[in-house]
Amino acid sequence: MTPDTFDKGMIVLLATFPNLKASAETLSAWRTHLSGLSDEEFESAIAAFCLECTEVYPGTNIAALLA
């Protein structure tokens, strides 16, 4: 996926879950773990996650749920 697609997806994710904390290190790890997804796969995963998950807890492995 492109860096722009990742950034836009993170904006949507963090706007949907405002209590989700994502440090620069966390975002870098997510980018690395999710880099194998195409733009379309990533966008679809973000949309599904935001629509299907009602809450995100500390320690939730976001990358695993999106991949």
Buried (B, 14 or more C-beta within 10 A) or exposed (E): BEEEBBEBBBEBBBEBBEEBEBEEEEBEBBBEBBEEBEBEBBBEBBEEBBEEBEEBEEEEEBBEEBB
